């Protein structure tokens, strides 16, 4: 069923102090779903939201949220997270596709249908690459910049922001199989008449919603979306079970449904809706759907 619209933040019975634990190189980036929920729902409702950046002594709080925007969370940040009586996403050490996806292919697999090549890291590994460039000295920085101009197969990486689609598994070059940074997955395409569908399931605790996009290409991305369906709450049970296995309290799963089976394509513990302000109506609805998920965590700590 369709969900929303959502009311303005309501007064609360008990205010809480919430510590959002962020990486030293990032902080709480404007436009992330968490930043919008905190600013547009929790703070107006009377909660105190503290953003803790880096590895210094964290502030006391009733509840913490581990919000590190890298695919692999450095261990020191995990150590800070467990100092609190309750930390949202404390159980997520990484969201590598090798951990998240259950159908990745190997060179000797018999499947030979269409495939898509992806980075093991989320977002094409761009956050990690930017961090490497930012922290490098001048000679190392020059070398990293030069790598962006050289053939990608020299370094076992992809070129640009697109994931290559190949008609057969046998078409995958050997250098991709050898690269520890790349994975190969069957190309899963959910048909909706002449269009294709992709679903984004947002959740925080016991609150959630699904945003479904339609496009004309099998790989549906925001850049090629032709229609956005109303937000809904149709989440397959198998996907909820997978969320529990991966220990996600908060985040976003991208998935499709093929032959009645849900297939998880990507999992993100720090979803980002971009830098557009004021908040777009669809994002307002998503944040409104999730904001109340905080209550369940506070009740656990009451």
N, C-alpha and C positions, 0 to 999 in steps of 0.2 A: 504494500500500500504506500501511497505518497505520504511524506512527513513534512511538518512545518505548516505555517510559519511559527516562529518562536517568540515568546514574550520578552520584554525587557528584563534585566536581572532583578530577581526578587529579593527582598530582605531575608536574612538568614537568622536562625535561632542562635547559632554559635559561630562567631568569627574564628578564623584560623590563620596561622602564619604558615605560608607555603614557601619553601626554598626551591628555586629552580636552579639545578646544578648544571653549569655550562662549561664548555671548553675555554681555555685561556685565549685561544685564537679566534673565538667566535662570539661569545656572549649569547644573549637571546636575540636572535636576528629578527628584525621587524618583517612581518609578512608570514612568519611561520605560524602554523595553526595554534601552537601553544601561546605564542606572544599575543595573538588576537584574542584568544579565550581569556587570558589573564587580564588584558587591558579592557576588554569590552564586556566581561561577565564577572569575573571573580573580584577584581578590585572595586567595581561599582557596587557589588553586592555586600561589601564590607570586609572581605578577606584582605590580609596583608601579604603581598607578594614580594619576595626578595629574590633578586637574581644574583647568584653567586658565580663568579667567573674565575676559573683557574683552580689551583690546588692549595690555596691558602686555607686557613681555618674557616670552616663553613659556619654560617649563622645557626643559632638554635631555631627550630621550627617544629610545628606539629606534624608536618608532612613534607617530604622532599620529592622532587621529580628529576630523574636523571635525563638530561636533554643535551646530549653530545652529538653533534651533526657529522660524525664520521661513521663509516660502516663498521669499523672495529673500535670499540671503546677502550682507550688505554686503561690498563689495570689500576693506576692510581685514582682514576675517577670512579671506578667500581668500588674501591676501598672507601672513598668518601661517602658514597651512596649508602653503604651499610651502617653508617654511624647513626642513622635516623631510625626511629621505631617503625616507620613505614616509608618506603620509597617506591614511587611509581616507576616501573621499568628497570628496577634494580637487577632483574634476572636476565637482562639482555646484554650479553657481552659483544655480540656481533650480529649483523644482518647480512652476512655474505650469502650470495646465491647458492653456494655449495652447502650451506646450512639450511637455507629457507626452502629451496626448490627440491622436490623429491624425484624429478624425472630427467635430470641432466644426463646427457649422453656421453659415452666413451667410444674411442675409436673402433673397438671390436663389437659394439652393439649391432644387432641385426637390423634395426630400424634404418630405413633409407628414404624416408619422406622428407618434406621441406623442413628446414631448421633455421634457427635464428642464433646468431653469435652475440654474446653479451659480456660485459665486464663482470667479474666476480663482485667488485665493489659497486655500491649504489651510485646513481647519477653519473655513470661513465667514469667513476673514479676522480671526477673533477675536484671535489673538496680536498682529497688527499694530495692531488697534484698541485693545487694552489698552495697548500701548506708546505710542500717540499720546495717550491719556488720561493715562497716567502722566507723560509728559514735558511736557504742556501747562501753561502758566501758568493762573491762576485764570479769566480771561475766556475763554480758549480751551477750558479744561476744561468750563466751563458751556455753551459753544456745542456741544461734542461731545455732552454729555449731552442737550441739547435735541434734537439731531438724532435721537437714539434714540426720541423721542416724536413726531416729525413723520412724514408720509407717506414711505415709503422711496423712492418714485419721484422725489421731489424731488432726491435725492442719488445716484440710480443704484445703489442697494444693495438687498439683500434684508432682509426683516424676520424676526428670529428665527433659529433654527438649522436650519430646514427648507428644502430645495431644492424649489421649486415644480415640479409635474408638470402638463403641459398635454396635452390629447388630440391636438392638431395643431400643427405649426410655425406655421401661420397665426394661431394664437391668441396667439403671443408678442407682447406690447405693444412698440410702437416704442421706448419709453424703455429697455427691456432691450437691444435691439440697439445703442442708442447708448452704453450704459454701457461704459467701458473695463474696469470691474471685474467684469463678468459674462460668462459664456459659455453657449451653448446646445448641448446634445448630444442626439442621438437617445436615447430611453429604451430601454436594452438590458435585457431581462429573461430570465434563464435559468430555465426551468421544471424542476422536479423533482416530477412528478405534480401534485398540487394546490398544491404549495408552490413558492417561488422560492429560488434559491441565489445566494450571493455568496462569493467566495473572497478570502482575504488571504494573500498569499505573502510570507513573511518570509525574509530571506537575509542572510548575512554571509560574504563570500568564497565558498568552495565549499560552504558548509553552508546548508541551507534547510529549510523545512517550509511546509505550506499548512494554514490553518485555514478550514474551510468552514462557513458558517451557512445555515440555512434559515428562511424567514419566509413569512407569508401575503400580504405586499404585494410588488409588483414591485421597489420600492426596499428592499432588505434592510439594516437598521441594527441595531445592538446592542439598541436599545430595542424592536424588534419581532421579535427572534429567538425561534423556538419550538423549534429543535433545533440542536445543535452536533455535527457529524460528527467522528469521530476524526481527529487530525492525519495528514496524508499528504504524499507527495512528488510528486504529479502536477502538473507544471508544463509547459504547452505550449512547444515549442521556439521558437515565434514570440515568446513573452513573454520568454524568456531572451535572444533576440536584441535585443529592445527594451531590456532592461536594459543590455546592453552598449552600445547606441547612446547611451543616456542617461548612461552612465558611473557607474552605481550600484555601489558596493562593498557597501553596507549599506543596509537599509531595508525597506519594505513596499509591495507593489503590491496594490491592490484590483482585482479583475477578475471578469468573467463569461464564460461560453462560450455563444454563440448560433449555432446552425446549424454547429457544429463549429469556429467561429472565436473565439479569445480576444480580448476587448476590454478594454483597460486603462482603468479608470475614474479612478484616482487613484494618485499616487506620493508616498511620504513618506520622507524621509531621517532622521527622528527619531521613529519610532513610539513611542506612549505607551499603556501598558496600564492607566493609571489609578493611583489612590493606595491601592488596597486592599492591606493588609498583615495577616498574612503573605501572601506571593505566592500567588495562586490556582493550583491544580494545572495548569490548562491553560496558564497563563503560565509556570509552572515548566518545563513540557515545551517550550514555544517557546524559552525562553532556553537550555535545555539543548541544543536542536537547533542553536542558532546559536553557542554559546560556542566550540566547536572551530574555527570559521571563522578565529579569530585566528592559528592555527598557520601557515596558508598565507602570511599576510603577513609573519610573523616569519622564515620560511624564505627569503623573497625578500630580506630584509635581513641574513641570516646571513653 
